[in-house]
Amino acid sequence: MEEWLKQVEKNIDSLVEHNADWTAGATSEQLQEARNGQLKLKFFDKDVPAEWLSDIKGKKVLCLAGAGGLQAPLLACAGADVTVLDLSDKMLEKDRRIAKTGNLPIRIEKGNMCDLSRFGDCSFDYILNPPSLMYVPDIRPVFKECHRVLKNGGTFIMMAPNPINYVCDFVNDETGGYYKAVNRMPYCSADHDPESDWIEYGHTMEEYIGGQIDCGFLMNGYIECQLEDITELHFMTRAVKNE
Ligand SMILES: C[S@@+](CC[C@H](N)C(=O)[O-])C[C@H]1O[C@@H](n2cnc3c(N)ncnc32)[C@H](O)[C@@H]1O
């Protein structure tokens, strides 16, 4: 396994041990709502639009880099046939636990999202990819593989941080501080803090949007969320495999 991948796995496992907020898993109320036909998949302060998932029942869904006991169990409760693939055993353990207690038939796979060779061509109707591409140095292989394993007409939903998250650094001063645009894109955390074990990559919008289009995806949905910290801007795209 490549060094960066081993380090990302360690970093994520450590965040799970420290209960990062995105490791919380679905509550029994959320699971029940999904069973009752009210599937809600959070995207920061918004939800994935209900109409994007309105026909999810019975569909084959790959939750890509989407462990943590949240999206996969909710999708399974909504009647989807779910596979979750993730790098982190500790994140996958959360899905395993909820699947067991809720008797949910979720396929749980440990692996790297850059290599989906375990799945055949045209295997899935949907791929849902929660924020995770910032842990991968090159996102093109991920998009190429997603395009291959989706059925024709299949839907790819991905979430990621806008590059502004990486362009700006916080500057402390007597007025309380401000953000300054200082970093050129693409960005790699190791270039800025070689002492840190944290690895994160800031990709350009050209890589995110142009990269999907280059693989043959047709984009038909785009949503943004800006959090209280104004550089915390995230986006979600919906694209269709069009052949
Ligand atoms: C911020 S979490 C997102 C999952 C979460 N369910 C959510 O609600 O946002 C990022 C996930 O990406 C996974 N991940 C990071 N790099 C990966 C890779 N190369 N292959 C597969 N999974 C990866 C991590 O293990 C982690 O579970």
The ligand as a Tripos MOL2 file, in Angstrom:
@<TRIPOS>MOLECULE
LIG
   27    29     1     0     0
SMALL
NO_CHARGES

@<TRIPOS>ATOM
      1 C1        -15.3030   12.7180    5.9810 C.3       1 LIG1
      2 S1        -15.5140   10.9510    5.9070 S.3       1 LIG1
      3 C2        -17.0370   10.8370    5.0200 C.3       1 LIG1
      4 C3        -17.9510    9.7540    5.4680 C.3       1 LIG1
      5 C4        -19.1340   10.1000    6.2300 C.3       1 LIG1
      6 N1        -20.0680    8.9750    6.1770 N.3       1 LIG1
      7 C5        -19.8930   11.4160    5.9910 C.2       1 LIG1
      8 O1        -21.0350   11.4570    6.4000 O.co2     1 LIG1
      9 O2        -19.4020   12.4050    5.4830 O.co2     1 LIG1
     10 C6        -14.3550   10.4990    4.6730 C.3       1 LIG1
     11 C7        -14.3130    9.0010    4.4360 C.3       1 LIG1
     12 O3        -13.4880    8.7600    3.3060 O.3       1 LIG1
     13 C8        -12.7590    7.5630    3.5480 C.3       1 LIG1
     14 N2        -11.5950    7.5300    2.6440 N.ar      1 LIG1
     15 C9        -10.5640    8.4140    2.5860 C.ar      1 LIG1
     16 N3         -9.7260    8.0600    1.6010 N.ar      1 LIG1
     17 C10       -10.2160    6.9290    1.0450 C.ar      1 LIG1
     18 C11        -9.7860    6.0930   -0.0240 C.ar      1 LIG1
     19 N4         -8.6780    6.3500   -0.7130 N.pl3     1 LIG1
     20 N5        -10.5570    5.0290   -0.3460 N.ar      1 LIG1
     21 C12       -11.6950    4.7530    0.3430 C.ar      1 LIG1
     22 N6        -12.1430    5.5060    1.3700 N.ar      1 LIG1
     23 C13       -11.4140    6.5880    1.7100 C.ar      1 LIG1
     24 C14       -12.4060    7.6690    5.0140 C.3       1 LIG1
     25 O4        -12.0230    6.4440    5.5760 O.3       1 LIG1
     26 C15       -13.7000    8.2220    5.5880 C.3       1 LIG1
     27 O5        -14.5590    7.1950    5.9830 O.3       1 LIG1
@<TRIPOS>BOND
     1     1     2 1
     2     2     3 1
     3     2    10 1
     4     3     4 1
     5     4     5 1
     6     5     6 1
     7     5     7 1
     8     7     8 2
     9     7     9 1
    10    10    11 1
    11    11    12 1
    12    11    26 1
    13    12    13 1
    14    13    14 1
    15    13    24 1
    16    14    15 ar
    17    14    23 ar
    18    15    16 ar
    19    16    17 ar
    20    17    18 ar
    21    17    23 ar
    22    18    19 1
    23    18    20 ar
    24    20    21 ar
    25    21    22 ar
    26    22    23 ar
    27    24    25 1
    28    24    26 1
    29    26    27 1
@<TRIPOS>SUBSTRUCTURE
     1 LIG1         1 GROUP 0 **** ****
